[in-house]
């Protein structure tokens, strides 16, 4: 991928990549520890689904979060957001409250992070050349997933030794560590920050209108949301697949949760070549289809190691889809609106994930982990097909200019 050469050519990218490694490591550890904590104390897939729902529902605020990402300097926004998240993660570590209060703190913690992803995505076109966008977005995904690969197994080990508090405390520390990295980010060009201001509500409406009135962007957004609606519950199904189906312990849960992230890292070198062969939209559809196939193979896995391999296959496709979705949005969106469009599209992803978590827990409780994975895989394939159809229609429609 020429990652080191890209970082040398784009010094501003280095701080973003470091932050996108450290903070997700803590997040993955904390989520795994909380899943194991709820699984141990409640034994309920519905409780785990509520936890993941609380983490996923804040993107409902994406239209307003995107305005914040467009209006504030990324360095200030990221450093303030990470400080708030450090305080909240520290409270969880100290108090480890009962389920209701725990869900409330997790919700606020995720709410504080809602504008941050759009802020990072907004920075990338400012620190790399257009020809490097796919590689930079893939590197960003890879660095995020490096933390996700290491986080769940490490959290499983620490949880088995000392419970959830230590893991949550380490999560708080990771937020503090990345604050100086945010402060070193370069300011964006003035023409992306100095535009005349309309009202906050008008800016939010304009961001939504751009997504709705641009056929290709709407096609990708709707398809992405449908795929995620079905694929998101795999994170809550996997712990029950490991413990109920394969009679495994916390470390195996962590390994299974990390398998897709390991596949993501293995798939990074193929993002550029496959994307050049298939084109941006073709790579998106192919990525969605392979992700769904990995989940169907997980449903059929006869042993734990086979389930791990199937999740690695799913992970191989994640950077292919995600990097090209982000790149397409960065190339087709006016710079002054990019924070809003990224927040709206990925906010919709979060809402779809929240709905998937809310539905997935009762499905696992009522059926079995294998049955749930069959539903997840079939729904993902349907989402990939819908994306392909909508993109074909979008090519026949002229885009409506941005408001």
C-alpha positions as CSV (number, residue, x, y, z in Angstrom):
1,X,0.0,0.0,0.0
2,X,3.0,2.3,0.3
3,X,1.7,3.4,3.7
4,X,5.0,4.7,5.0
5,X,5.6,6.7,1.8
6,X,2.1,8.2,2.1
7,X,2.7,9.3,5.7
8,X,6.1,10.8,4.6
9,X,4.3,12.7,1.9
10,X,1.5,13.8,4.2
11,X,2.9,14.6,7.6
12,X,-0.6,15.7,8.9
13,X,-1.8,12.2,8.4
14,X,0.5,10.7,11.0
15,X,-1.2,12.3,14.0
16,X,-4.6,11.2,12.7
17,X,-3.4,7.6,12.2
18,X,-1.9,7.5,15.7
19,X,-5.1,8.8,17.3
20,X,-7.1,6.3,15.2
21,X,-5.1,3.5,16.7
22,X,-5.0,4.3,20.3
23,X,-8.5,5.5,21.0
24,X,-10.2,2.5,19.3
25,X,-8.0,0.2,21.3
26,X,-9.5,1.5,24.5
27,X,-13.0,1.5,23.0
28,X,-12.8,-2.1,21.9
29,X,-11.4,-3.2,25.3
30,X,-14.2,-1.3,27.2
31,X,-17.0,-2.7,25.0
32,X,-15.7,-6.2,25.4
33,X,-15.4,-5.8,29.1
34,X,-18.9,-4.4,29.4
35,X,-20.3,-7.2,27.2
36,X,-18.6,-9.8,29.5
37,X,-19.8,-8.0,32.6
38,X,-23.4,-8.0,31.5
39,X,-23.2,-11.5,30.2
40,X,-21.9,-12.6,33.6
41,X,-24.3,-10.6,35.8
42,X,-27.5,-10.9,33.7
43,X,-27.0,-13.8,31.3
44,X,-29.2,-12.0,28.8
45,X,-28.5,-11.3,25.1
46,X,-31.2,-8.6,25.4
47,X,-29.1,-6.8,28.0
48,X,-26.0,-7.0,25.7
49,X,-28.2,-5.7,22.9
50,X,-29.3,-2.8,25.0
51,X,-25.7,-1.9,25.7
52,X,-24.8,-1.9,22.0
53,X,-28.0,0.0,21.3
54,X,-27.0,2.7,23.8
55,X,-23.6,3.0,22.0
56,X,-25.2,3.1,18.6
57,X,-28.2,5.4,18.9
58,X,-26.5,8.8,19.4
59,X,-25.9,9.1,15.7
60,X,-29.5,10.1,15.5
61,X,-28.0,13.5,16.2
62,X,-25.8,13.3,13.1
63,X,-27.4,16.3,11.2
64,X,-26.4,18.6,14.1
65,X,-23.2,16.8,14.9
66,X,-22.2,17.4,11.3
67,X,-22.8,21.1,11.6
68,X,-20.5,21.1,14.6
69,X,-17.8,19.2,12.7
70,X,-18.1,21.8,9.8
71,X,-18.1,24.9,12.0
72,X,-15.3,24.1,14.6
73,X,-11.6,23.6,14.0
74,X,-11.0,19.8,14.1
75,X,-8.1,20.2,16.6
76,X,-10.4,21.9,19.1
77,X,-13.3,19.7,18.5
78,X,-11.3,16.4,18.8
79,X,-9.4,17.4,21.9
80,X,-12.5,18.6,23.7
81,X,-14.5,15.5,22.7
82,X,-11.7,13.1,23.8
83,X,-11.4,14.9,27.2
84,X,-15.2,14.5,27.8
85,X,-15.0,10.9,26.9
86,X,-12.0,10.3,29.3
87,X,-14.1,11.7,32.2
88,X,-17.1,9.5,31.3
89,X,-15.0,6.4,30.9
90,X,-13.4,7.1,34.2
91,X,-16.8,7.4,35.9
92,X,-17.7,4.0,34.5
93,X,-14.5,2.5,35.9
94,X,-15.0,4.0,39.4
95,X,-18.8,3.3,39.8
96,X,-19.6,0.3,37.5
97,X,-23.3,1.2,38.0
98,X,-26.3,-1.0,37.6
99,X,-27.7,-1.6,34.1
100,X,-29.9,1.5,33.8
101,X,-27.3,4.0,34.9
102,X,-24.6,2.1,33.0
103,X,-26.6,2.4,29.8
104,X,-27.1,6.2,30.4
105,X,-23.4,6.8,30.8
106,X,-22.5,4.7,27.8
107,X,-25.1,6.7,25.8
108,X,-23.6,10.1,26.8
109,X,-20.1,8.8,26.1
110,X,-21.1,7.8,22.6
111,X,-23.0,11.1,22.1
112,X,-19.8,13.0,22.9
113,X,-18.0,11.1,20.2
114,X,-20.6,11.6,17.4
115,X,-19.1,14.7,15.8
116,X,-15.5,13.3,16.1
117,X,-15.6,10.8,13.3
118,X,-16.9,13.4,10.8
119,X,-14.1,15.8,12.0
120,X,-11.5,13.2,11.3
121,X,-13.0,12.3,7.9
122,X,-13.1,16.1,7.1
123,X,-9.4,16.4,7.8
124,X,-8.2,13.7,5.5
125,X,-8.7,15.4,2.1
126,X,-6.9,18.4,3.6
127,X,-3.7,16.5,4.4
128,X,-3.4,14.1,1.4
129,X,-3.6,14.5,-2.3
130,X,-6.8,13.3,-4.1
131,X,-4.9,10.3,-5.7
132,X,-4.0,9.2,-2.1
133,X,-7.5,9.3,-0.7
134,X,-8.3,5.6,-1.0
135,X,-5.0,4.7,0.5
136,X,-5.4,7.2,3.3
137,X,-8.9,6.1,4.2
138,X,-7.8,2.5,4.1
139,X,-4.9,3.3,6.4
140,X,-7.3,5.0,8.8
141,X,-9.6,2.0,8.8
142,X,-6.6,-0.3,9.4
143,X,-5.3,1.8,12.3
144,X,-8.7,1.8,13.9
145,X,-9.0,-2.0,13.5
146,X,-5.5,-2.6,14.8
147,X,-6.8,-1.4,18.1
148,X,-10.0,-3.5,17.6
149,X,-7.9,-6.6,16.9
150,X,-5.8,-6.2,20.0
151,X,-8.6,-4.9,22.3
152,X,-11.0,-7.8,22.7
153,X,-8.5,-10.5,23.5
154,X,-6.6,-8.2,25.8
155,X,-9.9,-7.2,27.5
156,X,-10.8,-10.9,27.8
157,X,-7.5,-11.6,29.6
158,X,-7.8,-8.6,31.9
159,X,-11.5,-9.3,32.6
160,X,-10.7,-12.9,33.5
161,X,-8.0,-11.7,35.9
162,X,-9.6,-8.7,37.5
163,X,-13.0,-7.9,36.1
164,X,-14.3,-4.8,34.2
165,X,-13.0,-1.9,36.3
166,X,-9.3,-2.1,35.2
167,X,-10.3,-2.4,31.5
168,X,-12.6,0.7,31.7
169,X,-9.8,2.7,33.5
170,X,-7.4,1.9,30.6
171,X,-10.1,3.1,28.2
172,X,-10.2,6.5,30.0
173,X,-6.4,6.7,29.8
174,X,-6.4,6.1,26.0
175,X,-8.6,9.2,25.5
176,X,-6.2,11.3,27.5
177,X,-3.2,10.0,25.5
178,X,-4.6,11.1,22.1
179,X,-5.5,14.7,23.1
180,X,-2.0,16.0,22.3
181,X,-2.2,14.4,18.9
182,X,-5.4,16.3,18.1
183,X,-3.8,19.6,19.1
184,X,-1.1,19.1,16.5
185,X,-3.5,18.8,13.6
186,X,-3.1,21.5,10.9
187,X,-5.8,24.0,10.5
188,X,-8.0,23.4,7.4
189,X,-7.8,25.9,4.5
190,X,-9.8,29.0,5.2
191,X,-12.2,28.5,2.4
192,X,-13.6,25.4,4.2
193,X,-14.0,27.2,7.5
194,X,-14.7,30.8,6.6
195,X,-18.0,30.5,4.6
196,X,-20.9,32.8,5.6
197,X,-22.9,31.3,8.4
198,X,-26.6,30.6,8.2
199,X,-28.6,29.3,11.2
200,X,-27.6,26.1,12.8
201,X,-30.9,24.4,11.8
202,X,-30.5,25.6,8.2
203,X,-27.0,24.1,8.0
204,X,-28.4,20.8,9.4
205,X,-31.2,20.8,6.8
206,X,-28.7,21.6,4.0
207,X,-26.6,18.6,4.9
208,X,-29.5,16.3,4.8
209,X,-30.8,17.8,1.6
210,X,-27.5,17.2,-0.2
211,X,-27.6,13.5,0.7
212,X,-31.3,13.2,-0.4
213,X,-30.9,15.2,-3.6
214,X,-27.7,13.6,-4.9
215,X,-28.8,10.2,-6.4
216,X,-25.5,8.4,-6.1
217,X,-24.9,9.5,-2.6
218,X,-28.4,8.5,-1.6
219,X,-28.0,5.1,-3.2
220,X,-24.8,4.4,-1.3
221,X,-26.3,5.7,1.9
222,X,-29.5,3.6,1.7
223,X,-27.6,0.5,0.7
224,X,-25.0,1.0,3.5
225,X,-27.7,1.5,6.1
226,X,-29.6,-1.7,5.0
227,X,-26.4,-3.8,5.1
228,X,-25.5,-2.5,8.6
229,X,-29.0,-3.1,9.9
230,X,-28.5,-6.8,9.3
231,X,-24.8,-7.1,9.9
232,X,-24.4,-5.1,13.1
233,X,-25.9,-7.7,15.4
234,X,-23.0,-10.1,14.8
235,X,-21.1,-8.3,17.6
236,X,-23.8,-9.3,20.1
237,X,-24.3,-12.8,18.6
238,X,-20.6,-13.8,18.7
239,X,-20.2,-14.0,22.5
240,X,-23.2,-16.3,22.7
241,X,-22.0,-18.4,19.7
242,X,-18.7,-18.8,21.6
243,X,-20.2,-19.6,25.0
244,X,-23.4,-21.4,24.2
245,X,-22.6,-23.1,20.9
246,X,-18.9,-23.9,21.4
247,X,-18.7,-23.9,25.3
248,X,-15.8,-21.5,25.2
249,X,-14.6,-18.9,27.8
250,X,-13.9,-15.1,27.9
251,X,-10.6,-15.3,26.0
252,X,-12.3,-17.2,23.1
253,X,-15.0,-14.5,23.1
254,X,-12.3,-11.9,22.7
255,X,-10.6,-13.8,19.9
256,X,-13.9,-14.3,18.0
257,X,-14.8,-10.6,18.4
258,X,-11.3,-9.7,17.1
259,X,-11.3,-12.0,14.1
260,X,-13.1,-9.7,11.7
261,X,-10.7,-6.9,12.6
262,X,-7.7,-9.2,11.9
263,X,-9.3,-9.9,8.5
264,X,-9.6,-6.2,7.9
265,X,-5.9,-5.7,8.5
266,X,-5.1,-8.6,6.2
267,X,-7.3,-7.1,3.5
268,X,-5.7,-3.6,3.5
269,X,-3.1,-4.4,0.8
270,X,-5.9,-5.5,-1.6
271,X,-8.1,-2.3,-1.2
272,X,-6.2,-0.3,-3.9
273,X,-5.8,-3.0,-6.5
274,X,-9.4,-4.4,-6.2
275,X,-10.8,-0.8,-6.1
276,X,-8.9,0.1,-9.3
277,X,-10.2,-3.1,-11.0
278,X,-13.9,-2.8,-9.9
279,X,-14.2,1.0,-9.6
280,X,-15.3,2.8,-6.5
281,X,-19.0,1.8,-6.6
282,X,-18.2,-1.8,-7.7
283,X,-15.8,-2.1,-4.7
284,X,-18.5,-1.0,-2.4
285,X,-21.1,-3.6,-3.6
286,X,-18.5,-6.4,-3.6
287,X,-17.4,-5.5,-0.1
288,X,-21.0,-5.7,1.2
289,X,-21.6,-9.1,-0.5
290,X,-18.4,-10.6,0.9
291,X,-19.2,-9.4,4.4
292,X,-22.6,-11.1,4.3
293,X,-21.0,-14.3,3.0
294,X,-18.7,-14.4,5.9
295,X,-21.6,-14.2,8.3
296,X,-23.4,-17.1,6.5
297,X,-20.3,-19.2,6.8
298,X,-20.1,-18.3,10.5
299,X,-23.6,-19.8,10.9
300,X,-22.5,-23.0,9.3
301,X,-19.1,-23.3,11.2
302,X,-18.8,-26.7,12.9
303,X,-16.0,-25.6,15.3
304,X,-14.8,-22.4,16.9
305,X,-11.7,-22.1,14.7
306,X,-14.0,-22.3,11.6
307,X,-16.1,-19.5,13.0
308,X,-13.0,-17.4,13.5
309,X,-11.9,-18.1,9.9
310,X,-15.4,-17.1,8.6
311,X,-15.2,-13.8,10.6
312,X,-11.7,-13.2,9.2
313,X,-13.3,-13.5,5.7
314,X,-15.9,-11.0,6.6
315,X,-13.2,-8.7,7.8
316,X,-11.3,-8.9,4.6
317,X,-14.2,-7.0,2.9
318,X,-14.7,-4.3,5.4
319,X,-11.9,-1.9,4.3
320,X,-12.9,-2.5,0.7
321,X,-16.4,-1.2,1.3
322,X,-15.7,1.4,3.9
323,X,-12.7,3.0,2.3
324,X,-14.5,3.4,-1.0
325,X,-17.7,4.8,0.7
326,X,-15.7,7.4,2.5
327,X,-13.6,8.3,-0.6
328,X,-16.7,8.6,-2.8
329,X,-18.3,11.0,-0.3
330,X,-15.1,13.1,0.0
331,X,-14.8,13.4,-3.8
332,X,-18.5,14.3,-4.4
333,X,-19.2,16.6,-1.5
334,X,-18.3,20.4,-1.4
335,X,-15.6,20.9,1.3
336,X,-17.8,23.2,3.3
337,X,-20.5,20.5,3.7
338,X,-18.3,17.5,4.0
339,X,-18.6,17.2,7.8
340,X,-22.4,17.2,7.6
341,X,-22.5,14.6,4.8
342,X,-20.1,12.3,6.5
343,X,-22.0,12.7,9.8
344,X,-25.3,12.0,8.1
345,X,-24.3,9.0,6.2
346,X,-22.3,7.4,9.0
347,X,-24.9,8.6,11.5
348,X,-27.5,6.6,9.5
349,X,-25.1,3.7,9.8
350,X,-25.1,4.1,13.6
351,X,-28.9,4.3,13.7
352,X,-29.2,1.2,11.5
353,X,-26.7,-0.6,13.9
354,X,-28.7,0.5,16.9
355,X,-31.9,-1.0,15.4
356,X,-30.0,-4.2,14.6
357,X,-28.8,-4.5,18.1
358,X,-32.2,-3.8,19.5
359,X,-33.7,-6.5,17.4
360,X,-30.8,-8.9,17.5
361,X,-30.8,-9.6,21.3
362,X,-34.4,-10.9,21.4
363,X,-33.8,-12.9,18.2
364,X,-30.8,-14.7,19.9
365,X,-32.8,-15.2,23.1
366,X,-35.8,-16.6,21.1
367,X,-33.8,-18.8,18.6
368,X,-30.1,-19.6,18.7
369,X,-26.8,-18.0,17.7
370,X,-26.6,-20.0,14.5
371,X,-30.2,-19.1,13.4
372,X,-29.4,-15.4,14.1
373,X,-26.3,-15.6,11.9
374,X,-28.4,-17.1,9.1
375,X,-30.7,-14.1,9.3
376,X,-27.8,-11.7,9.5
377,X,-26.1,-13.2,6.4
378,X,-29.2,-13.3,4.2
379,X,-30.1,-9.7,5.1
380,X,-26.6,-8.6,4.3
381,X,-26.7,-10.2,0.8
382,X,-30.1,-8.5,0.2
383,X,-28.5,-5.2,1.2
384,X,-25.7,-5.7,-1.3
385,X,-28.2,-6.4,-4.0
386,X,-30.3,-3.3,-3.2
387,X,-27.1,-1.2,-3.3
388,X,-26.2,-2.4,-6.8
389,X,-29.8,-1.7,-8.0
390,X,-29.9,1.8,-6.6
391,X,-26.5,2.7,-8.0
392,X,-27.6,1.5,-11.4
393,X,-30.6,3.8,-11.2
394,X,-28.6,6.7,-9.9
395,X,-26.3,6.6,-13.0
396,X,-29.4,7.4,-15.1
397,X,-30.4,10.4,-13.0
398,X,-28.7,13.8,-12.9
399,X,-27.5,15.0,-9.6
400,X,-29.3,18.0,-8.0
401,X,-26.9,20.8,-7.2
402,X,-26.2,21.3,-3.5
403,X,-28.3,24.0,-1.8
